[in-house]
Amino acid sequence: MAIKIMTRILCCALLTQLVLLPDFLYSQSDFYRGKTLRIVHGRDAGGSGDLRVKALVPFLQKYIPGNPTIVHEFMPGGGGRKAGNYIYGSAAPDGLTIGNAGSGMVSSAVLGETGVQYDIDKLIFLGSTYSSTHYFFLTRRETGLTTLEKLRSAPGVRVGAQSVGHTIYNIGRLFAWVLPLKDPKFVTGYSTPERDVAFMSGELDALGTTDDHLVRNPEWISANKIDLHALMEVPRGNKYPRFGHLPEIETFAKSEKERKVLAMFRNLRLTGSPFFASPRTPADRIEILKQAMTKSLKDPEFYKEHLKLVSEEPTPLLPEENQKAIRELPRDAETIALFNRLAGPQPLPPR
């Protein structure tokens, strides 16, 4: 009799759990229904990073249970530092505000730059739409700097970028340092579209830029408006078929010290253009966001949308890969000190 009573009690308890479980799951998975998810961009609107996020958003909206409205907010400043600081210290950690920035946000923290108020090892990284890329150094044809020899001999070449610390600023400085250029001038304060206009109008002479930028401005090449001088492969060995004849930046390095700096830039770039959330965000909402990100990045339709909107195929990092890439970044003190000099506003260091 005692065994029968105990069995009935256990069955009743199990039945109660089964009845309550759907409500629990519903409450967790339905958190985003009727709500608005903000994506805070560490950039101006209109550039490659903006387009990459916009290509992903319809899929995030599809895969986040409850299908929240997703809106964009742009918070440029410090190569992503301003957005990083906001997500880490000011945004409500409720899973309704996440950030996205270029790798400059990561490098600023790893390199110990001023103005970083976030802990890169505590932020929760949710994935990136791309990690591999190619960088080019180019000049406007009208400058007459059509060869490396002419480029190297011209004093005061004006190289444009968005802001000090921005990835594009850093790559422009790296190219100018190793090619090398004679007393180059670095002009910042542009959004990406403004920089392009300034370049074509004669306000700037040269740019460090990405392969997708060339794809979005095909007339620069078809109408012979630019000259390409060198490229950087990320990762090394990632060949670019159309311009494979260009010298790779590594071929200009003269020492192990210089090669280490180039390797650091590559490793930072491989962290992608990450989405990230406050470390105080509830674990269940982080899990919802990670699952939605993973499903989005694996969706074949996302690849099509990204190619259509950004004019390049994505090279995604899943949440776990993104987190791992950032945790494993090298922290070599000597290389960091040199990289900081290159990424800062002061004159380029001697070689």
SULJO-V319929 format. One line per field, one symbol per residue. ss: DSSP state (H for helix, E for strand, C for the rest). phi: phi as a letter, one per 20 degrees, with the letter a starting at -180 (. if undefined). psi: psi as a letter, one per 20 degrees, with the letter a starting at -180 (. if undefined). Layout:
ss = ???
phi = ???
psi = ???
//
This chain:
ss = CHHHHHHHHHHHHHHHHHHHHHHHHHHHHCCCCCCEEEEEECCCCCCHHHHHHHHHHHHHHHHCCCCCEEEEEECCCHHHHHHHHHHHHHCCCCCCEEEECCHHHHHHHHCCCCCCCCCCCCCEEEEECCCCEEEEEEEEHHHCCCCHHHHHHCECCEEECCCCCCHHHHHHHHHHHHHCCECCEEECCCCHHHHHHHHHHCCCCEEEEEHHHHHHCCHHHHCCCEEEEEEEEECCCCCCHHHCCCEEHHHHCCCHHHHHHHHHHHHHHCCCCEEEECCCCCHHHHHHHHHHHHHHHHCHHHHHHHHHHHCCCCCCECHHHHHHHHHCCCCCHHHHHHHHHHHCCCCCCCC
phi = .fffffffffffffffffffggfffffffdgefmdddedeeeaefoeffffffffeggefffefgnlffdcdcdcfqmmoffffffffddffedndccdbbffgfffgffemffneddefedgdedobfbceacdcdccfgffneecfffffeeemgedeafbfnfgfffffffgffefeeelfdddcodffffffffffenfcdbbdbdffffffcffgefeleccedaccecfgnefdgfcffffegffefdbfgfffffffggfffffndfebcffefggffffffffffffffefgffgfffffedmbffcfdfgffffffffeffcffffffffgffeeefgfffe
psi = ghggghghghgggghgghhhghhggghgijhipjrpppooplrrqiaggghgghhhghhghgiopimqppqpppmqpkkiggggggggihqpljjiprrprrihhghhghikqqiojqohihqopjrqiqhqapqqpqqphihjmirhghghipqkpopqrgqpiqghgghgggghgigrqolqpoprjqrghhggghghijhqhqqprrhhhhhimhhhghjlirpphrrpporpinqoghkiiqpqhhiipirhghhhghhggghghiianqqqrqijpphhhghgggghgghgiiphhggggghghikqqqmqprghgggghghjpqkogghgggghghiairqqqq.
//
